[in-house]
């Protein structure tokens, strides 16, 4: 059901967006790994003064990606549903 798919993805985006889980759910593993690295790397590097010069921009990049995902997620879900809907089935 399309509504279940959409609601599930939004929940993943909101609660586990830092880990990029919603990207894996939408079959975008590379971007999921990018978001995971930006979030974890940004948190770890921000803990030190020198690392903050790298960690804070990583976290800002993650926030920008997270906001972009909020705006583009319905289109991505529709695209994925379209791919699933036209996938050929095996004859019985």
Secondary structure by P-SEA (a helix, b strand, c coil): caaaaaaaaaaaaacccccaaaaaaacaaaaaaaaaaaaaaaaaaaccccccaaaaaaaaaaaaaaaaaaacaaaaaaaaaaaaaacccccc
